[in-house]
Amino acid sequence: MAHSPAMLTRAAAVAAVLGSAAAFAPAPVAPRSATGLRMAAGYSTASPYSSKNSNMGPAFAPVITIFDNRGCKEHKNKEYNGPKAGDENDEMLVKVANQKIPFPTDDVVNEFRRENLAIQSNLDLRAPQITIFDHRGCSRPPKEYTGKRAGTYDDEMLVKIDFKAAQVNSKLAQQVLEQTIGVLKAK
């Protein structure tokens, strides 16, 4: 039975979420050997991985940071301080930390809303319109760009970003939605 790419993607996402949840679940406290029992009895009465670990509360969550400093010459990579492999892997690191996630205050929520509304330009119903001009090989000279020319093929290309009032056309939106659904069903 063939599986669709969307189904496989969904399954991979679920597996990743379950895997990250399992990675941050408290480990069992029971020692597995007599040596472990002696160590547990002699050195400590609390396990650092018990369910009473202060880093496993309801306000904690895994924070994954990916460092990729390959080719960076501006600074020395200080994120990893263990033994080096001697290849390009020394310039990459995946850091997983269980960090306290602060509850957002009203000020934080309001600032977040303000920033997002400003970025999306929804305060005055304006939206970015991106136009790409590619006149490479075209016989007519490009007239969209009026600045200084580079003297290369770059003079025949332009990306124009303009903020214009968003035009709402529900009939056209419905047609595009129906067309998209038709294409998706055909696959």
Backbone as JSON, one array per atom type, in Angstrom:
{
  "sequence": "MAHSPAMLTRAAAVAAVLGSAAAFAPAPVAPRSATGLRMAAGYSTASPYSSKNSNMGPAFAPVITIFDNRGCKEHKNKEYNGPKAGDENDEMLVKVANQKIPFPTDDVVNEFRRENLAIQSNLDLRAPQITIFDHRGCSRPPKEYTGKRAGTYDDEMLVKIDFKAAQVNSKLAQQVLEQTIGVLKAK",
  "N": [[0.84, -1.18, 0.0], [0.69, 2.14, -0.95], [1.87, 5.13, 0.51], [0.9, 8.5, 0.97], [2.91, 11.5, 0.47], [2.18, 13.52, 2.26], [1.02, 12.1, 4.34], [3.18, 10.61, 5.26], [4.84, 12.69, 6.07], [3.33, 13.76, 8.15], [3.36, 11.59, 9.91], [6.1, 11.48, 10.47], [6.4, 13.92, 11.8], [4.83, 13.51, 14.09], [6.28, 11.41, 15.23], [8.66, 12.74, 15.8], [7.84, 14.61, 17.73], [6.95, 12.89, 19.77], [9.37, 11.62, 20.28], [10.93, 13.75, 21.25], [9.51, 14.29, 23.55], [9.91, 11.93, 24.97], [12.62, 12.11, 25.39], [12.83, 14.01, 27.35], [11.55, 12.95, 29.5], [11.4, 11.89, 32.91], [13.93, 9.69, 34.09], [13.86, 6.22, 35.19], [14.14, 5.63, 38.7], [15.09, 3.41, 40.01], [17.95, 1.48, 40.72], [19.98, -0.65, 38.57], [21.82, -2.59, 39.19], [23.86, -4.3, 41.66], [26.09, -2.75, 42.26], [25.19, -0.27, 41.48], [23.16, -0.01, 43.37], [24.64, 0.1, 45.77], [26.03, 2.47, 45.27], [23.92, 4.29, 45.09], [22.85, 4.11, 47.65], [25.03, 4.82, 49.23], [26.08, 7.3, 48.37], [24.12, 9.19, 47.65], [20.81, 10.27, 48.3], [18.91, 11.22, 46.69], [17.9, 11.15, 43.33], [19.27, 12.65, 40.42], [17.63, 12.5, 38.26], [15.04, 12.12, 39.02], [11.43, 12.32, 39.39], [11.05, 14.53, 40.88], [12.73, 16.46, 40.08], [13.82, 19.76, 39.77], [13.99, 20.94, 37.29], [11.99, 19.93, 35.73], [9.41, 20.91, 35.83], [6.03, 22.28, 35.31], [6.4, 24.65, 33.91], [8.58, 24.33, 32.3], [10.37, 23.57, 29.31], [11.7, 21.81, 26.45], [14.36, 23.41, 24.81], [15.69, 23.85, 21.76], [18.68, 24.57, 20.21], [20.44, 25.34, 17.34], [23.68, 25.46, 16.28], [25.6, 26.53, 13.68], [28.51, 27.08, 12.6], [30.14, 26.84, 10.42], [32.79, 27.83, 8.44], [32.9, 30.36, 9.56], [34.82, 33.07, 10.43], [34.94, 35.19, 12.09], [34.82, 34.97, 14.86], [35.86, 32.92, 17.64], [34.6, 29.68, 18.09], [32.69, 29.1, 20.83], [30.71, 27.61, 21.92], [30.79, 24.81, 22.2], [32.7, 22.77, 24.3], [33.95, 20.35, 24.52], [35.81, 17.33, 23.58], [37.5, 17.59, 20.42], [36.71, 16.74, 17.01], [38.25, 17.17, 14.81], [37.43, 17.82, 12.26], [34.92, 19.23, 9.98], [32.77, 18.97, 11.67], [33.42, 20.05, 14.09], [32.62, 22.64, 13.99], [29.92, 22.71, 14.27], [26.92, 22.35, 16.2], [24.34, 20.93, 18.15], [22.33, 22.03, 20.57], [20.53, 21.03, 23.34], [18.4, 22.01, 25.77], [16.69, 22.05, 28.87], [14.61, 24.44, 29.67], [13.27, 27.05, 31.73], [10.21, 28.4, 30.88], [9.06, 31.54, 30.74], [5.97, 32.85, 31.9], [3.95, 34.79, 29.82], [3.57, 38.22, 30.4], [1.05, 40.84, 30.51], [2.2, 43.09, 29.34], [4.22, 41.96, 27.73], [2.67, 40.42, 25.96], [1.16, 42.44, 24.71], [3.22, 43.92, 23.48], [4.21, 41.99, 21.72], [1.96, 41.65, 20.06], [1.82, 44.25, 18.97], [4.28, 44.38, 17.56], [3.96, 42.27, 15.7], [1.68, 43.13, 14.3], [2.71, 45.44, 13.16], [4.74, 44.4, 11.56], [3.27, 42.81, 9.81], [1.79, 44.74, 8.67], [-0.91, 45.22, 9.09], [-2.33, 47.18, 10.34], [-3.25, 49.28, 8.77], [-4.39, 47.88, 6.74], [-2.51, 47.18, 4.75], [-0.35, 45.41, 2.6], [2.61, 43.52, 1.76], [3.65, 43.57, -1.61], [5.22, 41.62, -3.85], [7.23, 41.78, -6.65], [8.89, 40.24, -9.27], [11.27, 40.97, -11.6], [12.69, 39.73, -14.46], [14.66, 40.2, -16.95], [16.58, 38.98, -18.45], [18.13, 38.33, -21.46], [16.12, 39.56, -22.87], [15.03, 41.75, -25.46], [14.17, 44.37, -25.14], [15.13, 47.24, -23.27], [15.48, 47.11, -19.72], [13.29, 48.99, -17.68], [12.41, 49.29, -15.13], [14.2, 49.61, -13.02], [15.97, 52.36, -11.89], [18.37, 53.17, -10.89], [21.98, 53.24, -10.34], [23.85, 51.34, -12.64], [25.27, 48.01, -12.73], [26.69, 46.88, -14.74], [26.63, 44.24, -15.43], [24.92, 41.05, -15.87], [23.17, 41.34, -13.81], [21.94, 43.76, -14.07], [19.69, 43.29, -15.52], [17.83, 42.17, -13.9], [15.46, 42.36, -11.19], [14.08, 42.73, -7.97], [11.19, 43.84, -6.68], [9.67, 45.35, -3.97], [6.73, 46.4, -2.64], [4.51, 48.21, -0.59], [1.17, 48.05, -0.58], [-2.32, 48.93, -0.45], [-4.31, 46.32, 0.68], [-6.28, 44.39, -1.43], [-9.44, 43.13, -1.16], [-11.12, 40.43, -2.36], [-13.56, 38.43, -2.3], [-14.87, 36.65, -4.02], [-12.94, 35.98, -5.96], [-11.08, 34.84, -4.21], [-12.51, 32.58, -3.35], [-12.66, 31.18, -5.77], [-9.94, 30.62, -6.24], [-9.4, 29.05, -3.99], [-11.1, 26.82, -4.47], [-9.95, 25.89, -6.84], [-7.39, 25.18, -5.92], [-8.03, 23.17, -4.06], [-9.12, 21.32, -5.84], [-6.82, 20.63, -7.34], [-5.27, 19.47, -5.32], [-6.87, 17.28, -4.61], [-6.74, 15.82, -6.94], [-4.21, 14.79, -6.88]],
  "CA": [[0.0, 0.0, 0.0], [1.51, 3.35, -1.05], [1.48, 6.19, 1.41], [1.11, 9.82, 0.38], [3.96, 12.26, 1.16], [1.59, 14.26, 3.39], [0.83, 11.15, 5.43], [4.5, 10.29, 5.8], [5.32, 13.88, 6.77], [2.58, 13.84, 9.4], [3.88, 10.52, 10.78], [7.43, 11.88, 10.92], [6.24, 15.0, 12.78], [4.34, 12.9, 15.33], [7.4, 10.66, 15.81], [9.63, 13.71, 16.34], [7.27, 15.17, 18.96], [7.0, 11.84, 20.79], [10.78, 11.4, 20.61], [11.42, 14.83, 22.12], [8.86, 14.12, 24.85], [10.58, 10.83, 25.65], [13.96, 12.55, 25.77], [12.75, 14.84, 28.55], [10.82, 12.25, 30.56], [12.3, 11.47, 33.98], [14.4, 8.3, 34.01], [13.5, 5.46, 36.38], [15.07, 5.85, 39.81], [15.59, 2.13, 40.52], [19.24, 1.05, 40.16], [19.89, -1.91, 37.84], [22.81, -3.58, 39.62], [24.27, -4.17, 43.06], [26.99, -1.61, 42.34], [24.33, 0.92, 41.44], [22.46, 0.06, 44.64], [25.59, 0.59, 46.77], [26.31, 3.88, 44.99], [22.75, 5.08, 45.42], [22.7, 4.13, 49.1], [26.17, 5.43, 49.89], [26.46, 8.66, 47.96], [23.05, 10.16, 47.49], [19.47, 9.75, 48.54], [18.03, 11.76, 45.64], [18.41, 10.97, 41.97], [19.12, 13.87, 39.63], [16.65, 12.29, 37.21], [13.75, 11.73, 39.59], [10.31, 13.17, 38.98], [11.07, 15.74, 41.7], [13.76, 17.34, 39.52], [13.27, 21.12, 39.63], [13.98, 21.33, 35.88], [10.95, 19.2, 35.02], [8.12, 21.45, 36.23], [5.11, 22.59, 34.23], [6.82, 25.83, 33.14], [9.82, 24.01, 31.61], [10.2, 22.95, 28.0], [12.98, 21.67, 25.75], [14.72, 24.47, 23.88], [16.71, 23.3, 20.87], [19.43, 25.61, 19.51], [21.37, 24.77, 16.36], [24.81, 26.32, 15.96], [26.31, 26.11, 12.47], [29.53, 28.11, 12.42], [31.08, 26.43, 9.37], [33.33, 28.92, 7.64], [32.88, 31.63, 10.28], [36.16, 33.46, 10.86], [34.83, 36.41, 12.9], [35.01, 34.69, 16.28], [36.16, 31.53, 17.99], [33.38, 28.99, 18.5], [32.8, 28.82, 22.26], [29.53, 26.9, 22.4], [31.15, 23.43, 22.55], [34.03, 22.75, 24.92], [34.39, 18.96, 24.67], [36.89, 16.92, 22.67], [37.28, 17.96, 19.02], [36.79, 15.65, 16.04], [39.28, 17.5, 13.84], [36.85, 18.05, 10.94], [33.9, 20.29, 9.96], [31.81, 18.78, 12.76], [33.82, 20.9, 15.21], [32.0, 23.95, 13.82], [28.48, 22.55, 14.35], [26.48, 21.87, 17.51], [22.92, 20.98, 18.48], [22.23, 22.15, 22.03], [19.19, 20.78, 23.85], [18.36, 22.4, 27.18], [15.37, 22.14, 29.47], [14.63, 25.78, 30.24], [12.02, 27.59, 32.26], [9.55, 29.28, 29.92], [8.3, 32.5, 31.55], [4.59, 33.13, 31.5], [3.95, 36.15, 29.28], [2.77, 39.24, 31.09], [0.25, 41.64, 29.58], [3.11, 43.95, 28.58], [4.88, 41.15, 26.71], [1.66, 40.07, 24.96], [0.84, 43.64, 23.94], [4.38, 44.23, 22.63], [4.22, 40.98, 20.66], [0.89, 42.0, 19.12], [2.22, 45.47, 18.26], [5.34, 44.06, 16.6], [3.42, 41.46, 14.61], [0.81, 43.96, 13.46], [3.55, 46.35, 12.38], [5.42, 43.61, 10.53], [2.29, 42.37, 8.82], [1.17, 45.94, 8.12], [-2.35, 45.06, 9.13], [-2.99, 48.31, 10.99], [-3.94, 50.05, 7.75], [-4.72, 46.92, 5.69], [-1.52, 47.2, 3.68], [0.37, 44.14, 2.53], [3.72, 43.59, 0.8], [3.47, 42.98, -2.93], [6.56, 41.34, -4.36], [7.27, 41.58, -8.09], [10.23, 39.86, -9.73], [11.52, 41.27, -13.01], [13.85, 39.02, -14.99], [14.71, 40.55, -18.37], [17.78, 38.42, -19.08], [17.89, 37.88, -22.83], [15.03, 40.32, -23.47], [15.59, 42.78, -26.34], [13.86, 45.73, -24.68], [15.92, 47.57, -22.08], [14.66, 47.16, -18.5], [13.06, 50.36, -17.23], [11.89, 49.3, -13.76], [15.25, 50.07, -12.12], [16.51, 53.63, -12.4], [19.6, 53.49, -10.17], [23.26, 53.01, -10.99], [23.97, 50.0, -13.22], [26.47, 47.26, -12.34], [27.41, 46.49, -15.95], [26.58, 42.78, -15.55], [23.56, 40.54, -16.09], [22.32, 41.77, -12.7], [21.17, 44.93, -14.51], [18.47, 42.82, -16.17], [16.97, 41.52, -12.89], [15.05, 43.26, -10.12], [13.02, 42.32, -7.06], [10.53, 45.06, -6.21], [8.75, 45.13, -2.86], [5.93, 47.61, -2.47], [3.39, 48.03, 0.33], [-0.04, 48.65, -1.14], [-3.54, 48.55, 0.25], [-4.74, 44.96, 0.32], [-7.57, 44.33, -2.1], [-10.18, 41.95, -0.73], [-12.06, 39.98, -3.38], [-13.96, 37.12, -1.79], [-15.23, 35.78, -5.14], [-11.68, 35.47, -6.5], [-10.5, 33.96, -3.19], [-13.26, 31.33, -3.4], [-12.25, 30.47, -6.99], [-8.58, 30.11, -6.03], [-9.51, 27.96, -3.02], [-11.69, 25.66, -5.14], [-8.95, 25.38, -7.78], [-6.34, 24.54, -5.13], [-8.59, 21.92, -3.53], [-9.21, 20.4, -6.98], [-5.48, 20.14, -7.66], [-4.84, 18.58, -4.23], [-7.64, 16.04, -4.69], [-6.28, 15.08, -8.12], [-2.95, 14.11, -6.53]],
  "C": [[0.88, 1.24, 0.0], [0.96, 4.42, -0.12], [1.78, 7.53, 0.76], [2.22, 10.55, 1.14], [3.41, 13.03, 2.36], [1.42, 13.35, 4.6], [2.16, 10.8, 6.09], [5.07, 11.47, 6.57], [4.64, 14.0, 8.12], [3.1, 12.79, 10.4], [5.25, 10.88, 11.32], [7.34, 12.98, 11.98], [5.77, 14.44, 14.12], [5.48, 12.14, 16.01], [8.42, 11.6, 16.44], [9.13, 14.29, 17.66], [7.33, 14.13, 20.08], [8.44, 11.57, 21.22], [11.31, 12.49, 21.52], [10.76, 14.74, 23.49], [9.54, 13.02, 25.64], [11.96, 11.24, 26.13], [13.94, 13.35, 27.06], [11.91, 14.21, 29.65], [11.8, 11.83, 31.65], [12.67, 10.0, 33.84], [13.97, 7.55, 35.26], [14.58, 5.6, 37.45], [15.71, 4.55, 40.27], [16.92, 1.77, 39.88], [19.12, -0.34, 39.56], [20.9, -2.95, 38.3], [23.14, -3.35, 41.09], [25.21, -2.99, 43.24], [26.19, -0.32, 42.34], [23.59, 1.1, 42.74], [23.37, 0.59, 45.73], [25.87, 2.07, 46.55], [25.13, 4.75, 45.39], [22.58, 5.19, 46.92], [23.82, 4.91, 49.77], [26.4, 6.89, 49.55], [25.31, 9.66, 47.93], [21.71, 9.5, 47.77], [18.5, 10.25, 47.48], [18.69, 11.57, 44.28], [18.26, 12.27, 41.2], [18.09, 13.72, 38.52], [15.28, 11.91, 37.75], [12.67, 12.69, 39.12], [10.25, 14.44, 39.81], [12.15, 16.72, 41.23], [13.17, 18.72, 39.27], [13.25, 21.59, 38.19], [12.88, 20.63, 35.08], [9.56, 19.69, 35.39], [7.25, 21.8, 35.04], [5.54, 23.79, 33.38], [8.13, 25.58, 32.39], [9.51, 23.32, 30.28], [11.56, 22.79, 27.34], [13.17, 22.82, 24.77], [15.89, 23.94, 23.06], [17.35, 24.44, 20.1], [20.42, 24.92, 18.59], [22.43, 25.81, 16.04], [25.48, 25.74, 14.72], [27.29, 27.22, 12.12], [30.53, 27.72, 11.34], [31.5, 27.64, 8.55], [33.37, 30.26, 8.33], [34.29, 31.93, 10.81], [36.13, 34.66, 11.8], [35.08, 36.17, 14.38], [35.34, 33.22, 16.47], [34.87, 30.89, 18.5], [33.53, 28.54, 19.95], [31.64, 27.98, 22.79], [29.86, 25.49, 22.88], [32.55, 23.42, 23.13], [34.53, 21.33, 25.18], [35.51, 18.62, 23.71], [36.51, 17.22, 21.22], [37.44, 16.74, 18.13], [37.87, 15.9, 15.0], [38.74, 17.67, 12.43], [35.78, 19.12, 11.03], [32.86, 20.13, 11.06], [32.16, 19.61, 13.99], [33.16, 22.27, 15.14], [30.48, 23.87, 13.88], [28.1, 21.97, 15.71], [24.96, 21.95, 17.58], [22.84, 20.95, 19.99], [20.77, 21.95, 22.42], [19.22, 21.07, 25.34], [16.91, 22.46, 27.65], [15.31, 23.46, 30.22], [13.25, 26.19, 30.73], [11.46, 28.58, 31.24], [8.7, 30.25, 30.73], [6.9, 32.7, 30.99], [4.53, 34.56, 30.99], [3.04, 37.08, 30.08], [1.97, 40.01, 30.04], [1.13, 42.54, 28.73], [3.77, 43.19, 27.45], [3.89, 40.81, 25.59], [1.34, 41.28, 24.1], [1.98, 44.03, 23.02], [4.46, 43.26, 21.45], [3.16, 41.31, 19.61], [1.27, 43.23, 18.3], [3.26, 45.17, 17.19], [4.78, 43.27, 15.42], [2.5, 42.27, 13.71], [1.62, 44.91, 12.61], [4.25, 45.6, 11.26], [4.44, 43.22, 9.43], [1.58, 43.53, 8.15], [-0.35, 45.85, 8.1], [-3.06, 46.24, 9.79], [-3.76, 49.14, 9.98], [-4.27, 49.19, 6.53], [-3.81, 47.03, 4.48], [-0.74, 45.89, 3.74], [1.52, 44.26, 1.54], [3.34, 42.9, -0.51], [4.85, 42.84, -3.54], [6.46, 41.03, -5.85], [8.71, 41.27, -8.48], [10.32, 40.13, -11.23], [12.79, 40.53, -13.43], [13.86, 39.23, -16.5], [15.96, 40.0, -19.05], [17.41, 37.87, -20.46], [16.77, 38.62, -23.53], [15.62, 41.46, -24.31], [15.26, 44.19, -25.87], [14.65, 46.02, -23.42], [15.01, 47.62, -20.84], [14.52, 48.6, -18.02], [12.57, 50.44, -15.79], [12.92, 49.85, -12.77], [15.89, 51.31, -12.71], [17.81, 54.02, -11.72], [20.84, 53.22, -11.01], [23.35, 51.55, -11.45], [25.28, 49.35, -12.8], [27.31, 46.87, -13.56], [27.46, 44.99, -16.14], [25.14, 42.35, -15.83], [22.62, 40.91, -14.95], [21.47, 42.98, -13.08], [19.85, 44.54, -15.14], [17.51, 42.13, -15.21], [16.66, 42.51, -11.78], [13.98, 42.58, -9.28], [12.46, 43.59, -6.45], [9.54, 44.69, -5.11], [8.04, 46.44, -2.59], [4.79, 47.3, -1.5], [2.19, 48.79, -0.22], [-1.23, 48.18, -0.32], [-4.0, 47.19, -0.25], [-6.13, 45.02, -0.29], [-8.26, 43.03, -1.7], [-11.22, 41.63, -1.79], [-12.46, 38.56, -3.01], [-14.34, 36.15, -2.91], [-13.96, 35.16, -5.75], [-11.03, 34.51, -5.5], [-11.19, 32.6, -3.19], [-12.85, 30.51, -4.62], [-10.86, 29.85, -6.82], [-8.6, 28.94, -5.06], [-10.05, 26.69, -3.68], [-10.69, 25.04, -6.12], [-7.85, 24.63, -7.04], [-6.82, 23.21, -4.57], [-8.71, 20.88, -4.65], [-7.87, 19.8, -7.35], [-5.01, 19.15, -6.59], [-5.58, 17.25, -4.28], [-7.18, 15.18, -5.86], [-5.0, 14.31, -7.83], [-3.28, 12.97, -5.65]]
}
